[in-house]
Amino acid sequence: MSTEASFKISEDKRKMSPRVVIAGAVGSIVEYFDFGIYGYVATILAVQFFASGEPVGALLATLATFAVAFVLRPVGALLFGHFGDKFGRKNALALTVILMAAASGLIGILPPYAAIGLGSTLLLVLARCLQGLAAGGELGGAASFVAEKSPNRRRGLLCSTTQMGALAGSLIASLTVAVLNLALGSAVMADWGWRLPFLAAIPIGLFGLWIRNGLEESKEFEAIKDVAAKKNAPVRTMFTRYPGMLAQVVGLSILLFSAYYVAYVYVNIHMQKVLGFDPNFAYLSTTLTLLVSVLAMPLFGALSDKIGRRPVFIGATIAALVLAVPAFLLFEQGGTTAVLAHIVLGLTDSALMGVALATFAEMFPTEVRYTGIAFGFSVGAALAGGTAPYISTWLVQVTGSPLAPAFFLIATALITLVPALRLKETKGIDLRDVR
């Protein structure tokens, strides 16, 4: 047996430190906790930071600000991707978690519109922009790091833990808002209670920084770091050598993000504002959906290690196409029926999230892996993620139909189905063989 072959076998049997898994997930927890909190208290922020006398107009303005962060995500992806591909994943990931926690803390101390007028709105937009920059560099770096540390045969499962952090962050956000709403009451929550979860992001971010500072770079990056440091532009390499892969990542990310922000953010608003359900019911439904989706995600990751990335992507996409309209019809029934429909809708996205990062990591070589994943993922987020709650709210307002958001989901599913069908199977591949 050759030295190279024996090295690959030993690498495939290597055990990954639990600290690596935690480090990959913790940044996602901070990112999606902060983004989730913003969505779950959007109706409160509309009153706090916008002057519109028309409630729907203020809510749309709040959701537009929500979307602003997603416009900045591709910029953050290029900045942090460049840094991470040249100088290492570890330091770039430390910077993203610091920036995200600081921006969220800023929202927690902002004065309301009633105190300083338009300045309050502009500061909120600034904070959201900083969050967007940090988010753009987070998942791409975490995915690269965890994928490069994972045994080939378990990469789907282990990379899914990073995405579990994303859903766990939203779950914690939903639980936080639900508990605060019950403990403080709607009036206190609308007055000052909404600030508490934004401030909580600071200690979570400091914990993430501590975890990440104790890590070593992956062997894959260590093998190329001297060459990488001398290269001027990993971004140029990505665009000139891998444009097809980049476009495929964008396409595969479209439904992932639209389904995420419809299922886990917009449906909460839909239940309250369109269907007239009690806020506590909407929060409970969202929390249960997130809980089931978090628990199911590693199962989808492990499934992709068994049957392949492509079948899981295609199956989840077709499920979203078929189930979108029935889910929104069942929401109108309320009670257990609505909650179960919510959970089923969430599971379609859980499947996509469970397989996505391993798939994307296996598409790019080490020299541009961080940048390729981060940029493609962030463009998908900007196109279909941050805009999803806004478009869904606008569609209901314009059409008068509570089913309108389902057709938005169907449209994004059709977009993702094309690259999913063209996806090359990569499960079990050695990342050093990717060219």
PLY file of the C-alpha trace (Angstrom):
ply
format ascii 1.0
element vertex 435
property float x
property float y
property float z
element edge 434
property int vertex1
property int vertex2
end_header
0.00 0.00 0.00
1.37 3.46 -0.91
2.16 6.09 1.69
-0.47 8.39 0.17
-3.13 5.68 0.31
-2.35 4.80 3.91
-2.45 8.49 4.83
-5.92 8.80 3.31
-7.16 5.78 5.23
-5.81 7.14 8.51
-7.41 10.49 7.75
-10.76 8.86 7.07
-10.58 7.11 10.46
-9.57 10.23 12.35
-11.77 11.36 15.21
-12.96 14.92 15.37
-12.76 16.80 18.65
-16.15 17.82 20.10
-14.68 21.32 20.36
-14.54 21.50 16.55
-18.24 20.65 16.31
-19.09 23.25 18.97
-16.90 25.86 17.29
-18.64 25.26 13.98
-22.09 25.52 15.51
-21.65 28.37 17.96
-21.21 31.09 15.33
-24.33 29.87 13.55
-26.19 29.95 16.86
-25.21 33.59 17.40
-26.04 34.55 13.80
-29.46 32.93 13.64
-30.35 33.83 17.22
-29.87 37.47 16.28
-31.64 37.19 12.93
-34.44 35.16 14.52
-35.00 37.64 17.33
-35.34 40.44 14.80
-38.02 38.51 12.90
-39.91 37.41 16.01
-40.14 40.93 17.44
-40.63 42.58 14.04
-44.10 43.83 14.98
-42.59 45.56 18.06
-39.64 47.01 16.14
-42.08 48.45 13.61
-43.51 50.65 16.38
-40.16 51.40 18.04
-38.14 52.49 15.01
-40.50 53.60 12.22
-42.86 56.56 12.00
-45.46 55.20 9.58
-48.98 55.67 10.88
-50.14 52.66 8.88
-49.30 49.38 10.72
-48.71 47.28 7.59
-46.46 50.01 6.16
-44.38 50.11 9.35
-44.12 46.32 9.37
-43.00 46.29 5.73
-40.36 48.91 6.55
-39.14 46.74 9.43
-38.94 43.70 7.16
-37.14 45.75 4.50
-34.52 46.58 7.13
-34.39 42.86 7.91
-33.59 42.30 4.22
-30.82 44.95 4.20
-28.51 42.65 6.13
-28.83 40.05 3.39
-27.71 42.53 0.73
-24.47 42.94 2.68
-23.93 39.20 3.15
-22.17 38.68 -0.23
-19.83 41.59 0.60
-19.02 40.00 3.94
-18.51 36.68 2.19
-15.89 38.17 -0.12
-14.10 40.00 2.70
-13.98 37.15 5.18
-13.60 34.53 2.45
-10.51 36.33 1.12
-9.05 36.52 4.62
-9.94 32.92 5.48
-8.57 31.41 2.26
-5.30 33.36 2.53
-4.57 33.33 6.25
-6.68 30.58 7.75
-10.21 29.76 8.83
-9.65 30.18 12.58
-8.93 33.92 12.71
-11.64 34.78 10.20
-14.22 32.87 12.24
-13.16 34.70 15.41
-13.78 38.04 13.68
-17.24 37.06 12.42
-18.52 36.06 15.85
-17.19 39.27 17.46
-18.80 41.49 14.82
-22.16 39.71 14.99
-22.35 39.92 18.79
-21.37 43.60 18.81
-23.95 44.55 16.17
-26.71 42.72 18.04
-25.76 44.38 21.31
-26.02 47.74 19.53
-29.64 47.05 18.58
-30.35 46.27 22.22
-29.34 49.76 23.36
-30.70 51.89 20.51
-33.04 54.74 21.48
-36.50 54.53 19.88
-37.85 56.70 17.07
-39.83 58.72 19.60
-36.55 59.83 21.23
-34.30 60.81 18.30
-36.47 60.41 15.21
-34.89 59.27 11.94
-31.51 58.82 13.62
-32.92 55.79 15.42
-33.99 54.20 12.13
-30.59 54.85 10.55
-28.74 53.32 13.51
-30.93 50.23 13.25
-30.07 49.94 9.55
-26.35 50.34 10.40
-26.52 47.56 12.97
-28.28 45.31 10.48
-25.57 46.06 7.90
-22.86 45.00 10.36
-24.81 41.82 11.09
-25.01 41.14 7.37
-21.25 41.50 6.90
-20.59 39.09 9.77
-23.19 36.59 8.59
-21.66 36.59 5.10
-18.41 35.19 6.44
-19.79 32.89 9.13
-21.29 29.76 7.58
-18.81 29.52 4.71
-15.90 29.55 7.13
-17.54 27.20 9.61
-18.49 24.79 6.82
-14.94 24.79 5.42
-13.41 24.26 8.83
-15.72 21.43 9.94
-15.64 19.72 6.53
-11.84 19.75 6.48
-11.74 18.29 9.99
-14.32 15.55 9.23
-13.69 11.94 8.19
-14.78 11.49 4.57
-17.52 8.98 5.39
-19.15 11.13 8.08
-18.87 14.57 6.52
-22.61 14.90 5.89
-23.47 14.17 9.51
-20.76 16.35 11.00
-21.34 19.32 8.69
-25.04 19.14 9.54
-24.11 20.08 13.11
-23.05 23.51 11.87
-26.46 23.99 10.31
-28.01 22.61 13.49
-26.46 25.65 15.12
-28.43 27.83 12.73
-31.74 26.23 13.64
-30.75 26.01 17.30
-30.13 29.77 17.25
-33.60 30.37 15.86
-35.06 27.90 18.36
-33.39 29.68 21.26
-34.64 32.98 19.84
-38.19 31.68 19.59
-38.07 30.24 23.12
-36.61 33.48 24.45
-39.35 35.62 22.93
-42.07 33.18 24.02
-40.81 33.07 27.63
-40.33 36.83 27.84
-43.76 37.41 26.37
-45.31 35.15 29.01
-43.19 36.45 31.90
-43.31 40.17 31.16
-46.59 40.50 29.31
-47.19 42.13 25.93
-47.07 45.71 27.24
-43.69 45.39 28.99
-42.32 43.35 26.10
-43.26 46.13 23.67
-41.81 48.78 25.99
-38.36 47.44 26.90
-38.45 43.62 27.15
-37.60 43.22 23.45
-34.10 44.60 24.19
-33.08 41.71 26.46
-32.53 39.03 23.79
-30.40 41.37 21.66
-28.19 42.08 24.68
-27.95 38.34 25.41
-26.05 37.92 22.12
-22.97 39.54 23.70
-22.13 36.79 26.25
-23.00 34.09 23.69
-20.58 35.72 21.25
-17.81 35.88 23.88
-18.27 32.17 24.55
-17.96 31.52 20.81
-14.76 33.55 20.66
-13.27 31.55 23.54
-14.13 28.23 21.86
-12.70 29.25 18.50
-9.46 30.66 19.87
-8.52 27.20 21.17
-8.62 25.49 17.77
-5.95 24.45 15.29
-6.21 24.89 11.54
-7.21 21.90 9.41
-4.53 19.75 7.77
-5.99 20.64 4.37
-5.36 24.35 4.91
-1.99 23.78 6.61
-0.87 21.94 3.47
-1.48 24.98 1.24
-1.09 27.93 3.63
2.34 29.02 2.38
1.09 29.13 -1.20
-2.23 30.68 -0.18
-0.57 33.54 1.70
1.39 34.50 -1.43
-1.68 34.58 -3.67
-3.23 38.00 -4.11
-6.86 37.15 -4.81
-8.64 33.90 -3.99
-11.76 35.72 -5.18
-10.34 36.08 -8.69
-9.48 32.39 -8.76
-13.01 31.51 -7.69
-14.69 33.63 -10.37
-12.35 32.64 -13.20
-11.97 28.91 -12.51
-15.18 27.90 -10.74
-18.06 30.08 -12.02
-20.22 27.04 -12.76
-19.82 25.66 -9.25
-20.55 29.08 -7.82
-23.77 29.39 -9.81
-24.80 25.91 -8.69
-24.32 26.82 -5.01
-26.46 29.93 -5.50
-29.22 27.92 -7.14
-29.15 25.20 -4.49
-29.33 27.86 -1.77
-32.43 29.63 -3.11
-35.05 27.24 -1.72
-33.02 26.57 1.41
-33.24 30.23 2.39
-36.77 30.96 1.20
-38.08 27.90 3.07
-36.07 28.80 6.16
-37.39 32.33 6.46
-40.93 31.42 5.47
-41.20 28.42 7.81
-39.29 29.75 10.79
-39.86 33.53 10.61
-42.73 34.54 8.33
-45.28 31.91 9.42
-45.07 33.37 12.93
-46.09 36.76 11.50
-48.68 35.12 9.22
-50.42 33.39 12.11
-50.68 36.63 14.06
-51.37 39.26 11.42
-53.18 37.32 8.68
-54.97 34.55 10.57
-55.49 36.47 13.81
-54.07 33.78 16.12
-52.84 34.61 19.60
-49.10 35.52 19.65
-48.41 32.80 22.21
-49.84 30.18 19.84
-47.70 31.48 16.98
-44.57 31.40 19.13
-45.40 27.88 20.37
-45.93 26.58 16.84
-42.64 28.13 15.66
-40.76 26.75 18.65
-42.07 23.20 18.17
-41.28 23.36 14.45
-37.73 24.48 15.16
-37.27 21.79 17.82
-38.34 18.97 15.49
-36.25 20.38 12.64
-33.13 20.65 14.81
-33.48 17.05 15.97
-34.11 15.79 12.43
-31.23 17.62 10.75
-28.39 15.23 11.68
-30.57 12.38 10.46
-30.73 14.03 7.03
-26.96 14.64 7.13
-26.33 10.99 8.01
-28.78 9.91 5.30
-26.74 11.83 2.74
-23.65 9.92 3.89
-25.52 6.68 3.11
-27.48 7.37 -0.09
-25.76 10.50 -1.39
-26.15 14.27 -1.39
-28.10 14.41 -4.65
-31.10 12.23 -3.65
-31.61 14.20 -0.43
-31.48 17.54 -2.27
-33.92 16.40 -4.95
-36.30 14.75 -2.48
-36.49 17.79 -0.20
-37.04 20.13 -3.14
-39.89 18.04 -4.53
-41.42 17.83 -1.04
-41.45 21.63 -0.83
-43.11 21.86 -4.25
-45.86 19.44 -3.25
-46.47 20.51 0.35
-46.38 24.33 0.20
-50.05 24.94 -0.68
-51.48 22.19 1.59
-49.44 23.57 4.51
-50.83 27.09 4.13
-54.34 25.72 3.73
-53.97 23.77 6.97
-52.63 26.80 8.84
-56.12 28.26 8.60
-57.52 25.34 10.63
-55.62 26.44 13.71
-54.85 24.21 16.69
-52.92 20.97 16.35
-53.57 20.81 12.61
-51.79 24.12 12.01
-48.86 23.14 14.22
-48.40 19.81 12.42
-48.53 21.55 9.03
-45.93 24.00 10.30
-43.66 21.14 11.42
-43.94 19.35 8.06
-43.07 22.56 6.20
-40.06 23.05 8.48
-38.81 19.53 7.85
-38.42 20.20 4.13
-35.94 22.92 4.97
-34.28 20.82 7.66
-33.44 18.24 4.98
-31.89 20.87 2.72
-29.87 22.36 5.56
-28.73 18.92 6.70
-27.06 18.15 3.38
-26.07 21.59 2.03
-22.76 22.41 3.70
-21.14 19.04 3.10
-22.24 19.25 -0.54
-20.84 22.76 -1.00
-17.54 21.90 0.73
-17.07 18.99 -1.69
-17.51 21.27 -4.71
-14.52 23.60 -4.16
-10.77 23.00 -3.64
-9.14 24.13 -0.38
-7.65 27.30 -1.88
-11.10 28.82 -2.55
-13.41 26.68 -0.40
-14.19 29.37 2.19
-14.84 32.05 -0.44
-16.83 29.77 -2.74
-19.19 28.48 -0.06
-19.57 31.85 1.65
-20.24 33.86 -1.50
-22.57 31.39 -3.20
-24.49 30.79 0.01
-24.74 34.52 0.71
-26.01 35.39 -2.76
-28.72 32.77 -2.32
-29.52 34.31 1.06
-29.72 37.83 -0.41
-31.97 36.74 -3.27
-34.42 34.54 -1.39
-33.75 34.70 2.35
-33.93 38.25 3.62
-36.60 39.09 1.07
-38.85 36.14 1.98
-40.74 37.69 4.92
-41.14 40.97 3.00
-42.32 39.33 -0.22
-44.70 37.02 1.66
-46.24 39.92 3.59
-46.49 42.02 0.42
-48.07 39.18 -1.59
-50.81 38.69 1.01
-51.48 42.43 1.08
-51.64 42.74 -2.72
-53.57 39.56 -3.51
-55.68 39.32 -0.39
-54.99 35.58 -0.38
-53.45 33.84 2.66
-52.10 31.21 0.24
-49.90 33.66 -1.67
-46.67 32.86 0.27
-47.02 29.21 -0.76
-46.60 30.17 -4.41
-43.45 32.10 -3.55
-42.10 28.87 -2.03
-43.09 26.91 -5.14
-41.30 29.40 -7.39
-38.07 29.13 -5.40
-38.37 25.33 -5.31
-38.57 25.23 -9.11
-35.39 27.32 -9.29
-33.51 24.97 -6.93
-34.77 21.83 -8.64
-32.72 22.60 -11.78
-29.24 22.59 -10.13
-30.34 19.75 -7.81
-31.03 17.53 -10.82
-27.65 18.49 -12.33
-25.76 17.93 -9.07
-22.75 15.61 -9.27
-22.63 13.03 -6.48
-19.67 13.68 -4.15
-20.39 11.77 -0.91
-17.26 10.22 0.58
-14.86 12.16 -1.63
-11.48 13.16 -0.21
-11.33 16.96 -0.14
-7.70 16.94 -1.32
-8.87 15.33 -4.55
-11.17 18.26 -5.40
-9.72 20.29 -8.25
0 1
1 2
2 3
3 4
4 5
5 6
6 7
7 8
8 9
9 10
10 11
11 12
12 13
13 14
14 15
15 16
16 17
17 18
18 19
19 20
20 21
21 22
22 23
23 24
24 25
25 26
26 27
27 28
28 29
29 30
30 31
31 32
32 33
33 34
34 35
35 36
36 37
37 38
38 39
39 40
40 41
41 42
42 43
43 44
44 45
45 46
46 47
47 48
48 49
49 50
50 51
51 52
52 53
53 54
54 55
55 56
56 57
57 58
58 59
59 60
60 61
61 62
62 63
63 64
64 65
65 66
66 67
67 68
68 69
69 70
70 71
71 72
72 73
73 74
74 75
75 76
76 77
77 78
78 79
79 80
80 81
81 82
82 83
83 84
84 85
85 86
86 87
87 88
88 89
89 90
90 91
91 92
92 93
93 94
94 95
95 96
96 97
97 98
98 99
99 100
100 101
101 102
102 103
103 104
104 105
105 106
106 107
107 108
108 109
109 110
110 111
111 112
112 113
113 114
114 115
115 116
116 117
117 118
118 119
119 120
120 121
121 122
122 123
123 124
124 125
125 126
126 127
127 128
128 129
129 130
130 131
131 132
132 133
133 134
134 135
135 136
136 137
137 138
138 139
139 140
140 141
141 142
142 143
143 144
144 145
145 146
146 147
147 148
148 149
149 150
150 151
151 152
152 153
153 154
154 155
155 156
156 157
157 158
158 159
159 160
160 161
161 162
162 163
163 164
164 165
165 166
166 167
167 168
168 169
169 170
170 171
171 172
172 173
173 174
174 175
175 176
176 177
177 178
178 179
179 180
180 181
181 182
182 183
183 184
184 185
185 186
186 187
187 188
188 189
189 190
190 191
191 192
192 193
193 194
194 195
195 196
196 197
197 198
198 199
199 200
200 201
201 202
202 203
203 204
204 205
205 206
206 207
207 208
208 209
209 210
210 211
211 212
212 213
213 214
214 215
215 216
216 217
217 218
218 219
219 220
220 221
221 222
222 223
223 224
224 225
225 226
226 227
227 228
228 229
229 230
230 231
231 232
232 233
233 234
234 235
235 236
236 237
237 238
238 239
239 240
240 241
241 242
242 243
243 244
244 245
245 246
246 247
247 248
248 249
249 250
250 251
251 252
252 253
253 254
254 255
255 256
256 257
257 258
258 259
259 260
260 261
261 262
262 263
263 264
264 265
265 266
266 267
267 268
268 269
269 270
270 271
271 272
272 273
273 274
274 275
275 276
276 277
277 278
278 279
279 280
280 281
281 282
282 283
283 284
284 285
285 286
286 287
287 288
288 289
289 290
290 291
291 292
292 293
293 294
294 295
295 296
296 297
297 298
298 299
299 300
300 301
301 302
302 303
303 304
304 305
305 306
306 307
307 308
308 309
309 310
310 311
311 312
312 313
313 314
314 315
315 316
316 317
317 318
318 319
319 320
320 321
321 322
322 323
323 324
324 325
325 326
326 327
327 328
328 329
329 330
330 331
331 332
332 333
333 334
334 335
335 336
336 337
337 338
338 339
339 340
340 341
341 342
342 343
343 344
344 345
345 346
346 347
347 348
348 349
349 350
350 351
351 352
352 353
353 354
354 355
355 356
356 357
357 358
358 359
359 360
360 361
361 362
362 363
363 364
364 365
365 366
366 367
367 368
368 369
369 370
370 371
371 372
372 373
373 374
374 375
375 376
376 377
377 378
378 379
379 380
380 381
381 382
382 383
383 384
384 385
385 386
386 387
387 388
388 389
389 390
390 391
391 392
392 393
393 394
394 395
395 396
396 397
397 398
398 399
399 400
400 401
401 402
402 403
403 404
404 405
405 406
406 407
407 408
408 409
409 410
410 411
411 412
412 413
413 414
414 415
415 416
416 417
417 418
418 419
419 420
420 421
421 422
422 423
423 424
424 425
425 426
426 427
427 428
428 429
429 430
430 431
431 432
432 433
433 434
